[in-house]
């Protein structure tokens, strides 16, 4: 946070933003893991690591998810910390420092939220099962039939989803998944994801009672999938996947 609105912005080779806040935050986490869990592997957005599926313990880190917002002073960014064992996400942390809130979960322990100045409370996804009643969030038009820069067959149909859902809004990455886990919205999705974007989210959504998969409905090996959709219930999730397949 001391670097929020106070740091220079560089561009990576792929054109995405990176700041000293990203680099230093990941370095601090890596230092702590190396000190306390030296046998564990680490995969991070800024300093890399193996992206091959493994059964070994691995921490998957995104120091600032939403760097584009961080860079221009918008408080809709977060730190994602996932712990993966035998290929499955076991622990997830969605930390939103600008709003003083942390959503976190561990397998079999439920999903919790800790707000600044208050005790942790358990949270649950909504009970919505019908798409016509669902509040849907997506991060961008990327990959949809509405993407003006699309150069290939669309991966999903946002038009069908918009027409069938109660409401659709565009909400930045980590915030939308925290809202889903807390039951404030019913669906959250991203068309382009990496392991460090996914690993922390899965335990939070599933321990809150929700369902996750890629846009094709695959749950196996979820952190290695290229995209993600989370829904509050399995019934709603099936309807979401059906609507997204409209273009195919």
N, C-alpha and C positions, 0 to 999 in steps of 0.2 A: 504493500500500500504506500510506503514512502516514495515509490517511483511512479505511482499513478498520477497522470497529468504532468509528470516532471521528467520524462525520459525521451531520448531520441528514438526514432523509428527507422529500422533498416528493413530491406526487402531480401527475402531468401531467393534462391534460384527459381523457385516455382511462382514467385510473385507475391507470396503471402508475407504478412508483417511479422517482425520479431523485434523485441526490445530487450534491454538489459534486465528488465523485470522478469521476462521469460527465462532468460539464461541463469540468472542468479537464484531464482526460486527453485529451478530444477537442480542446480548445483547443491543447494542446501539440503534438499530431500535426499539426493544421492549420498551426501556426506553422512546423514543420519542413518540411512539404511546400511551403508558400508560399516559404520561403527557398531551397530547393534545386531545386524543380520548379515555378516560378511559372506555367507554361503549363498545368499539369494541373488538372483539375476535382476537387472533393471532394464526396462525399455522406456525411453522417454522421447518426447517430441523433439527436444532441442539437441540432445547428445546421443540419441540413437540407442542401439542394442539390437539383438536378434529379433527379427519379425517372423521367425519360423515357429510353428506350434511346438510346444514342449510340455512335458509333464513336470519339469522342475519348477520350484517356487520362483515367481517373478513379480516384481512391482512394476506397474504400468502407469506412467506419470504424464500428465499434461499440465505444466506449470501455470499457464494462463490459457484456458479455453475461451476464445473470444478476444484474441489479441487485437483484432481490428477495432473492436469497441474500446478496449483498454487504451489503445493508442490515441483515439480521438476524445477520450474523456467520458465515455458512456459507462455507467456502473453495471453493465450487464455482462460480466465476465466471471469466470470462476477457476478454481484449481481442482483438477480431477486426480484422485489417487485410487488406483485399483490394485488389489492383491489377487493373483491368479495361482492356483495350485491344481496340478493334473489337468491343465487346460481349461479349468472352469473358474470364473470370477467368484471369489469367496468373500471379499470385503470391498466396499465401495464408499468413497467420500466425495461429495459435491460441496465444495466450500465456496461460498459467495461472500468474499470479504467486504465488498463495498456496501452490502446491505446487512452485514453482521449476522449471517445465517449459514448453518452447515447442515446438510442432509447426509445421513450415513447409515450403513447397514452391514450386517454380517450374516452369513448363511445360518438360518435357524434362529436368529435373534431379532427379527423384525426390522423395520425401517424407522429411523428417528430423526427429529429435527432439533437442533440446538440454536436458539436465537440469543443474540447478545443480551446479557443481563438476566437470562431466565434459565430454568432447568430444562433438560431434554424431555421431549414428549414424543410418544410413538405416533406415527402417521400412517394413513392408509390411502390407497388409490380409491377413486370414486366407484360407485356401484353401477355406473351407466353401462348398459348392454346394447343400446340401439344407436346406430349411427345418426339418426335424425335428431337425437338428443345430445349429441357429442360436441364438445368444445375441442377443436383440433388446432394444433400448432405445428407449423413447419418452419424451418430455418431460412429457406430460400427457394427460388424457382428452379434451381439447378437440377437438370436431368428430366424435368417434366416437359410436357407438350407446350407449356407456356414459356419456357426458357428461350428468350430471343437470341441467345448465343449458341443454342444447341446445334451440334454438327453431326449427330447420330440419332438413331431411333430412340425415342424417349423411354426412360425406365419406369415411369409411373404417370398416372393421370390425375393431375390436381383438379382439373375442371370437374370431373365426376365427383371427386371428394368434396369440393366446395358446394356443389349442387345438392349433395345428399346430407351433409352435416348441418348441425344447428348453427355453428359459427366457426370460421377459420381465421387465424391470425398468424403473423410472422413474428416469432420470438427467438432470440439468440440462443444458441446451443445449450449451455449448462442450465440456464434459468428455466427453459421449458421442461426439462426432465425433472428438476426439483419441483416444479409446479405439478407435474404429473404424479410424482410420488406422494405429494401432499393432498391430492384429490382436488386441486384447484382447476385443472383442465383434465381432459379425458384421453387425449392422444398427443404424442410428440414424435416428430420424425426428422431425419436428415438423410439426404440422398448420397452424400459423400462423407465417409467416416474412415478413421484409422483406429488401430487397437487402443491408442492412448485416449481417443474420444469415447470409446465404448466401455472399456473394462470397469470403470467406476460406476457407470450408470446401471448396469445389469442387476447387481445385487440390490440396489436401492429400489428399482422398479418392481422386481420380483418379490422382494421381502415386503413391499407395500401391498402386494396382492395383484400386481399387474402382469402383463405378458409382453414379451419382446421377441423380435425376429428380424431378419433382413427383409427387404421389400418383396422378396419372393417367398417369404414364409418359413425360411430355414432358421432354426434355433441352434443346431449343433455347430460347435466351433464359432460361436457368435462373435467373439472379440476379433476374429480374423475376417469377418464379413465386410463388404465395402460400403454398407449403409445400415441404417437402423430405424425401426419403428417400434414404439412402445404404446401400449393401450392399457386402460384401466381394468378391463376384464377380457377373458379369452373369447367370449361371445362377440364383444365389440371388435376385438382384434381380427377375427375372421371377416367381418364386414368391411373393415378398413382395407385389408389385403385385397378383397374382391373389388372394391372401388378403385384402388390404385392400379389394378390390372386392366382397367378399362381400355387403355391404349393398346393392349396386347390381345 
